[in-house]
Amino acid sequence: MEALPGFRREMLRLLARSLEHAQCLRADLSASDARARLARFLLDLSHRLEQRGLSATQFRLSMRRTDIARHLGLTLETVSRLLGSLKREGSVELHARHIKLLMPAALESGVVKR
């Protein structure tokens, strides 16, 4: 990185932006109920995948439900119950770790806007 100062600046800029995003997300999650936390998590993941040129509505959850629960400060049972509720409402389709967001707007309606 010393030999490429432009690369170093770009890496630091990207890291700073990533840290800022994580801090904003953490603040959003701490001020939200369980349903809003899960919705924000799914929407954030969808947005990041879309930025990479991947599908924003169909993707594989790389984290297990226990990891998602730990990340969101929830219990495994709460995450499972909420995913089941979103499925019954028709907001998502679930097949093991594959998820399809059928109604992203319904998820957004339960999330506090930044």
N, C-alpha and C positions, 0 to 999 in steps of 0.2 A: 504494500500500500504506500510505502514511502516513495517508491519509484513512480507512482501514478497518483499525483495529488488530486486530479479530477475524480478519479475512482474513489478515493478516500472521502472526498466531500460528498459525493453521491451516496455512498454507503452510510455515512453519518446522517445525511438528510433523511434517507429511507428509515433508518433505525429510529430517529427522533419522531418521524410521522407515525411509525408503528407503535411506539411507546405512548404517544399522545392518544392514538385511537384506543389502545388498551385501557388507558386511564379513563377515558370518556365512557367506554363500555362498562367498566367496573362501577363507575358512578351511577350509570343508568340501572345496572343490575341491583345495586344496593337500595335503590329507591323504588323498586318494582316488586309487585307480588310474583308468586311462582309462575303463573301463566305468562305474564309479561316477560319474565326472565327467559323462559323457554322460547317464546315467540321471537324475542330480540336475538337470541342465540341462532335460531334457524334463519332469520332474515339476514343477520350479519354474515353467516356462512354463505348464504345464497349470493349476497352482494360480492363477497370476495371471490367466489368461483366465477361469477359473471365478469369481473374485472380481468380474470385470467383467460377469458374466451371460452369458458366452459358453461354448461347448462346451469341456469340459475334456479330452475324449478325441479330438476331431477338429479339427485346425487346420492352418493354412498356416505353414510355417517362413519367417518374414520374412528371416532371415539365410541367406546361402549357406553351404554346408559349409565353405568356406575361412574364413569369418567365425566360424562356430561353433568350428572348430579353433583359431583364434587366441584366441578368448574363453576357451576351456578349457585353453589351453596344450598342445594336441595337434597332430599333423600332419593334413593333409587325408586322407591315406591311412588313418590310424587311425580318424578319424570315419567315413569311408565303410565301412571294414571292420566297425566296431562296429554301424553302422546295418544293414548287411547281415546281421550275426549276429543282431541283434534281430528282423529280419524273418524269417529262417529259423526261429528259435525260436518264432515266432508271437506275440511280444510286441507287435509293431507291424506296421502296413501302411504301405507307402511308395509314393507316386505322385508323382514329381518332388519338389516341395517341400511336398506335402500329406502329413500324417502322421495316423494313427489309432492311438491307444494301445489295444491290445486287452486287455492284461493289466498295468494299472498296478501291481498288487501284485507282479508279477514284477520290475518295475523297482525298486520300493521295497526289495525283499529284498536287492538288491546295493548299496544306499546306506547309508552310515553315518548313523545317526539323530542329530539334534541334541539 
